[in-house]
Amino acid sequence: MESLDVVAVLHSAMITTLMMCAPLLLAPLIVGLLMALLQAVTQISDSALAFLPKLVATGTAGWLAGPFLARSLLGFGQTMFDRLIAIGGQ
């Protein structure tokens, strides 16, 4: 395996990882920012108030993004196995 192949595999792995983490991290981030803004406007300082909406947002994002995440992971795995077969055939 040449160094360019290794770099391509690592690049593909990093992009796949970012694509899979983004929906599950961005949803609670946005909800947390909105809840912080709401707490600042209403001057409510309860830390437990923001927990449930973040939990619901994470669960909803996981449920909605699940098929995309599965397709991405399966596509990445298929590509890696195809590359392994191509390398082994040389």
Helices and strands as residue ranges (DSSP letters): H 3-42, G 47-50, H 51-88
